[in-house]
Amino acid sequence: MMLIDCRPLVLMGLQDVINARKPQMEVSGQATTYTNALDLADQLHPDVIFFSFFPDALNPLSVITGLARSAEMKVLVLKGLYETVPVAQAIEAGARGIVLAEDPTESIIRAIIQVHHRDIGQNRSWAVGLSGYAATGHMPLKRNSEQAKQAQLTLRERELIRAIVGDPSAKYMCIAGRLGISEHTVHNHLSNIYQKLHLVNRIDLLMYAQKHGLTNNNEDPPESTRAQSD
């Protein structure tokens, strides 16, 4: 795996998180400029490339296109909640996924694994869906399949989804305080939500919740969730 970011602390943090999963995954190189990133990628041919947007002489979208020319190298964009990143354009340029820097470590690791193992056919379908959603607000999903997944959500999990959608930039500690639960419990609930809805991270959850109406406080949950608690 290769990391591209101009911030030493971000590089250090990502490297620690990824290398802690050896031998499953390991950082093989780091680049702090896009020119260096292109040269290093040619030398290393990494399976997955963590890519950040930052000021540079080269256009970041053009760099993604250059990196994505090789089907073996899969670009995963790292985005902060307060950072403006052209998601749709990044996907069109060849990025295989978007990860929020504020997401739990397990969610980031899961995103790396999913992007690495996703075949090119699955990736193209996923990319078109995300790009289309970013541009029009619509994502092609099968209704019956989604209803079945949503029926697995507990009332507390639905409450957490509404809290996140209501304030997307809120830290997990703040959300925990509002709901009267621990931050650890928030992370556990999120992990369960991602698994039940087949999502990767908070960006996926925000888009999914807005698309499928999981933001309404007055929604009538399925019978299977009414008797469930935390």
PEVENHU-V511642 format. One record per residue. N is the residue number from 1. RES is the residue in one letter. BURIAL is + if it has 16 or more other C-alpha atoms within 10 Angstrom, else -. Layout:
# PEVENHU-V511642
n = [N:N]
res = [RES:RES]
burial = [BURIAL:BURIAL]
This chain:
# PEVENHU-V511642
n = [1:2:3:4:5:6:7:8:9:10:11:12:13:14:15:16:17:18:19:20:21:22:23:24:25:26:27:28:29:30:31:32:33:34:35:36:37:38:39:40:41:42:43:44:45:46:47:48:49:50:51:52:53:54:55:56:57:58:59:60:61:62:63:64:65:66:67:68:69:70:71:72:73:74:75:76:77:78:79:80:81:82:83:84:85:86:87:88:89:90:91:92:93:94:95:96:97:98:99:100:101:102:103:104:105:106:107:108:109:110:111:112:113:114:115:116:117:118:119:120:121:122:123:124:125:126:127:128:129:130:131:132:133:134:135:136:137:138:139:140:141:142:143:144:145:146:147:148:149:150:151:152:153:154:155:156:157:158:159:160:161:162:163:164:165:166:167:168:169:170:171:172:173:174:175:176:177:178:179:180:181:182:183:184:185:186:187:188:189:190:191:192:193:194:195:196:197:198:199:200:201:202:203:204:205:206:207:208:209:210:211:212:213:214:215:216:217:218:219:220:221:222:223:224:225:226:227:228:229:230]
res = [M:M:L:I:D:C:R:P:L:V:L:M:G:L:Q:D:V:I:N:A:R:K:P:Q:M:E:V:S:G:Q:A:T:T:Y:T:N:A:L:D:L:A:D:Q:L:H:P:D:V:I:F:F:S:F:F:P:D:A:L:N:P:L:S:V:I:T:G:L:A:R:S:A:E:M:K:V:L:V:L:K:G:L:Y:E:T:V:P:V:A:Q:A:I:E:A:G:A:R:G:I:V:L:A:E:D:P:T:E:S:I:I:R:A:I:I:Q:V:H:H:R:D:I:G:Q:N:R:S:W:A:V:G:L:S:G:Y:A:A:T:G:H:M:P:L:K:R:N:S:E:Q:A:K:Q:A:Q:L:T:L:R:E:R:E:L:I:R:A:I:V:G:D:P:S:A:K:Y:M:C:I:A:G:R:L:G:I:S:E:H:T:V:H:N:H:L:S:N:I:Y:Q:K:L:H:L:V:N:R:I:D:L:L:M:Y:A:Q:K:H:G:L:T:N:N:N:E:D:P:P:E:S:T:R:A:Q:S:D]
burial = [+:+:+:+:+:+:-:-:-:-:+:-:-:+:+:-:+:+:-:-:-:-:-:-:+:+:+:-:+:+:+:+:+:+:-:-:+:+:-:+:+:-:-:-:+:+:+:+:+:+:+:+:+:+:-:-:-:-:-:+:+:-:+:+:+:-:+:+:-:-:-:-:+:+:+:+:+:+:+:-:+:-:-:-:+:-:+:+:-:+:+:+:+:+:+:+:+:+:+:+:+:+:+:-:-:-:+:+:+:-:+:+:-:-:+:+:-:-:-:-:-:-:+:-:-:+:+:+:+:+:+:+:+:+:-:-:-:-:+:-:-:-:-:-:-:-:-:-:-:+:+:+:+:+:+:+:+:+:+:+:+:+:+:+:+:-:-:-:-:-:-:+:-:-:+:+:-:-:-:-:-:-:+:-:-:+:+:-:+:+:+:+:+:+:-:-:+:-:+:+:+:+:+:+:+:+:+:+:+:-:-:-:-:+:+:-:-:-:-:-:-:+:-:-:+:-:-:-:-:-]
